[in-house]
Amino acid sequence: MSSMQAQSASDMDMDHSSHAMTSPLGPWPMSRYASGTSWQPDMGRHGGVHWGDGDWTFMGHALLNLTYTGQNGPRGNDQTFVSGMVMGAARRDFADGSTLNLRLMASPDPFMGKSGYPLLLAAGETADGINPLVDRQHPHELIMEASASYSRKLSDSDSVFAYIGYPGEPAFGPPAFMHRMSAMDGPEAPITHHWLDSTHIVFGVTTLGWVHDGFKLETSAFKGREPDQDRFDFDSPRLDSWAVRGSWNPSPEWSLQVSYADVSAPEQLEPDEDETKWSASAIHARRIGADGWWSSTLAWGRKTNDHGESKDGWLGETAFSPDDRWTVFGRAERIETDELVPGIGGGHGPLYTVAKVSAGVIHDWQIADNVRFGIGAQYSVNRVPDALEPIYGGDPDGGTIFLRLKID
């Protein structure tokens, strides 16, 4: 790659007859590379602007949303906020087949305030260290990832790798929602976030992995405690939890994973409660014509506390882009949660099963090389059981409009 010449990632997408660019974690297509050390299908897209300088290659990517959301009902609210991410990576490949990759990702989320944004049926983390956030999505950290990985190619089909993050993402769950093709065009987090991918920002993680063709086995040691309410700082690192994940890409269109985690004291407000987690997911992706694509995800997660009480979450989402201008997306979720109504004396309350369905669309315009501007909208309907209808006002709905700037 010639020095300092930027090239769109869409021009560099791997086809399966050419291995011009491989993942920094091993000898598989770059398009399989997702958040942390997770996989997506080989037919996925790996966004970013790439350039080189000497022995190093670099990548930059940004996705920023200016969003207005209005959530109806007695527990709803409205708010305008900015969310998204800016990411950069630096990579060096060595003659012995090894690769060093450095990655930094930042988010504007903390500027929306410690209470995050309205999202009915969502719960988790805290804004003040005293009260839990309920019917709101917490903001992510200013620094979402600062990681380094090193991989060593053993053969044309085998490699080993090590990954360190502070913060980073351990080997649990599918790719984080803002990196999943089926989810990244939507302006809201899924309410299954704390079942599937809430560990994507932990302050201290180490992962070791082995890859053979389409199979990957990896294990992580990481800090179980979720980030505190100060979204601008770095929490103290600790490796008190562990996870293991098996991933399999049986064909270019599919990516499957199953994972388990033993998490030490994940909730700041319940420091004596540990948790185990299971996750399984299937992601499908295919290309449509020259610029189009279609991706879908089915996922399940289970959280079990020290008392043997389990809560399941299910997710199905899809996004379809027939060209480089339009994308339509939808999501259906169902969770078992005891965080919507506090128990007697505080803490978790009764267990309820609730659901959410949303659909949206965005139109993009190319305004410069590698830069697109989009306008989108989303509509959501929430379902609650009879016992919750008085406090939610029945089955409340909500609407969202957003402007997006995307550099890839």
N, C-alpha and C positions, 0 to 999 in steps of 0.2 A: 504494500500500500504506500503510495507516494506521500511524502511528508506534508502534513497539515492540509490535506485535501479531504474535505468532508464528503461523505456519501450517505445517502438515505439508507436506513436499514431495510426498507421495502425493496431496494435494489439488491440487497445483500442476503435476502432470505434464502435459506438453503433449499435447493431441490435435491431429490434423492439420487441423482446421478452425479452430483458434484459435492465434494466435501471441502469447499473453499474456506469455510470458517466453522470451527467446532466450538463447543461449549468450553469455558475455562475450567470446568470440573472433570472433563474427560472426553473421549473420542466419540461423542454423539453430536447431532446437529445443534447449532446455536439456537435454533427455534424451539428446542426442547427445554431450554434454560428458563426458569421462572423465578419466583421470589425465594430468598434464602438459598437452599439446596433442593427445592422442590422441582417437580417436572410437570410439564404440560405436553400435549401431543406434538409430535414432530411437525405436523401441519399447522401448528400455531404460528403466530407472528411475534417476532422479537423486535419491539420498537426501539429506536435510538438513532442518533446521528453519530457516525463513526469517522475517525481520522487517525493518522499515524504520525509519529515523530521519532525517528531513530528506531531503537529496538522496542519501543512501546506503542501500543494502540490504545485509543481512548474512545469512550462512548458517553454521550449526553442525552438526556431524555427529560421531558417535563410534561405534566398534565395538571392544569389548574382550573378549578371551577369557582365561579361566582354564583351562589345559589340563594334563591328565596324559597322557603318552604312554609306551608301553612297546614298544620295538623289540627283537625277539628275535634269537637267533643270537649267535655269538662277538663280532661287531662291533656288536651292539645295546646299548641302554642304556635307562633309564627316567628320567623327569624331570617335575616340575611347574613350570609357568612361566606368565607373563602376556605376551600379545602383543596387537597391534591398532594402533589409531590414533585420534587426536582431531584434527579438522580445523575450521578456521574460515576464512571468506572475507568480504571487504568489497568492494562494487562501487558504482561511480558511473557513470551514463549521462549523456552530455552532449547538448545540443540539436543538435549537428552530426552526430549518429549515431555518435559514438565512445564507447568504454567503457573504463574503468580498472578492473582487478580485482586485488585483493591476496589471497594465499592463504598460510596457515600450517598445517602438519601436523606433529604430534608423535606419538611412539610410546613405549610403555613397554618395548620390546624390550631396551634396554641393561641393565635391571635383572635380566634372566635370567642375566647373566654373559657374558663375552667369548666363550665357547665355544658360545653359542647352545643349540640343543636337538637331541636325537637325530633324525636323518632318514637312514635307510639309502640309499646310492647317491648322496647329495648331496655336493658338494665345491665349495670356493671360498672365498677370502679367508683370514684368519688370526686367531688369538686372541692371539698373542704376538709377531708380527712375525718369527717364526723358522720355525714349523711351519705347514703348511696345515691347514685344517679339512677332515676327511674323514668321511663318514657323519654329518655334523651340518649343520644349517642355521644360518648366521651370524645374529646379531641385526642389526636395522636401526638406523639412527641415531636418537638422541633427537629431533632435528629432521630430519624426512624431506623437508620442502619449505618453503621460504620464497621465494615467487615474486611477480612482478608481471607483468601483461600489459596491453597497450593495443591495441585494435582500432579500425579505422575502416571504417564501412560505406560502400561505393562505390555500391551500388545494392541493389535488393531481392534480388539473387542473388549479389552479389560483396562481398568484404571483404578487407582485409589486416590482419595482426596481428603484434605483436612480443611475445616472452615472455623474461623473464630470471629465472633461479633460482639461489639460493645457500643450500642445494642446490636442485636441480630435476631435471626429466626431459627429455632431448633427444628429437628426432623419430626414434625408433627403436622398432620392435616394436609389438605390440598394447598395449592398456592394461595397466598393471602388475597382477599377479595379485590383489592385495587390493582392486582397483577393478573387476575383471571380474565381471559378474553370474554367470557360470558357475563362478567360483572363490571369490568372497568369503565364502561360507558355510562353506568348509572350513577347518580349523584349521592345516593344514600348507602350507608353500610347495611348489610343484612342483619336481621335480628338473631340469626344463628351465629353471629360473629364469635361469641364466647364459647360456643360449642366446637367450632371448626378451626379458627385461625387467630384467636386472640393472643396467642404466644408469638405472633410475628414481630413483636417488639419486646425483647427481654434484655435486661442489662447484665449480660454475661452469658455467652453460649459457646460451646466447642462441639464440633461435629466431626466424626470420622466416617468415611463411606467407601464402599467398593461397588464397582459397576462391571457388569458383564453383559454386553450387547444391550438388550432392552430391559434388563433387570438391575435394580439398585437396592442395596441394603445399607442402612446407615443408622448410627446411634448418636445421641447428643447428651451432654451434661449442660444444664442451664439453670438460671435463677427462676424459681417458680413465682415469686411475687410480681404481680402486675405493676406497671409504673404508677408512681404516686401522682398527686394532683398538680405538682409543679412540672409543667410540660416543657420547660426550657432547660432543665438541668440534666445531669447524669446521675442516676441512682447508683448506690454502691453495688459492685459486682459480687456474685455469689453463685457457686455451682452446687445447688442443693436438690436438684430435680433431674430426672432423666427421661429420655424418650427413645423409641425405636420405630423405624418406618421402612416398610418394603414397598417399592414402586415397580410397576411393570408397564412398559409400552409395547403391547403385543403387535401393533401395526402403527403406521404413521398417523392414523386418525384417532387413536385412543391412548389415554394415560390413566392408569389405575393405581390406587394406593390404599394401604391400610396401615394404621399407626396406633401406638399406645404411648401414654405418658403418665408418669407418677410425679405429681406436682406438689411441691411443699408450700403451704400457706399462700395460695394465689391471691386471696382477697385481703386487702389492707385492713378492712373493717372486721375481719374474722381471722386474726393471725394464728389461732390455734387449730384451724380447720385445714386439713390437707385434702387432696382430690386426685382421683385417677380419671383418665380420659381415654376414650376410644374414638377413632375416626376411620371412615372408609369413604372413598369417592371414586367416581368415574367421570372423566372429561372426554368429550368428543369434539373434534374440530375438522373442518374440511374447507377447501378453497372453492370459491365460486367465481368462475371467469378469471379475468386478468387481475382485478383488484378486490373482489368480494370474498367473504368468508362467512362461516356459520359455526358457532361454538356453543356447547351446552354442558352443564355440570349437574350431576346428581350426587348428593353428599348426605352422610349421616354422622352425627356425633353423639357421644354419651358422656355425661359427667357424673361421677359417683363420689359422694363425700365419705367422711370417716365413719358415719353411721350406716353405711350401706344403702343410702337413698340415691337412686339413679334418676337422672333427667335426660331425656332424649331430645334431639333437634334434627329436623329433616329439611333439606333444601333442594329445590330444583330451579335452575335458572338457564336462560338461553339468550343469545344475542345474534342477530342476523344483519349482515351488511352486504347488500347486493353490489355495491360499488364503493368508491372512496368518498361519497357524499352523505349517504343515508345509513343510519343504524337504528334498528328497533330492538328493544330488549324487554325481558319480563322475568319475574321471579315469583315463586310460591314457597312459603316457609310455614313450618309448624313446630312449636317448641313446647316443652313442659317446663314451667318456670314457677318458682316460689319467691320471686323477687319483686313482683308487682304490688303486693300489699304487705306491709310489715306485720310481723308476728306480735303477739302480746309481749310488751317490754322491749320491742325492737327486734332487729334481725330478720331472718327470712320467715315468711308466713305460709299460708296454705298453697298447695300445689295446684296450678291451673294449666290447662292446655289451650293455647291461643294460636292464631294463624294470621298470616298477612299475604296478600297478593298485590303485586305492582306491575305496571307496564309503562313503557316510555319510548321516546323517539328523540333522536338528535340529528341535525343537519349540519354538515361541515363545509366550509369554504377554504380553499387553498389560498392563503394570502401572501406567502413567500415560500422560498425553497425550505422544505422540511417544517413549515409552520402552517397550522390549520386553526381556524376559528369556527366554533360551533354554537348553535342555539338549540336547547333541548327542553323537554317537559316530561313529567312523570305523574301518574295518578296511582294511588294506593287505597286498598280497602282492608280493614282489620276486622278479624272475627274474635269475639270473646265469649266465654260461657255465660249462662244466665246470671250467675252470681256476681259477675263483674259488670254487667250492663248498666246498673245504676251509676257506678262511678265513671264509666267511660261514655255514657250517653248512648247506649246501644252498640252498634258496630261502626265505629267512626272511620271516616275516610280522610284523605289528605292529598294535597297537590304540590308540585314542585316545578319551578322553572329555573333554568340555569344557563349561563354563558360559559364556554370552555375555550381555553387556549391550550393547544397541544403542539409540542415540538418533538418530532420523531422522524 
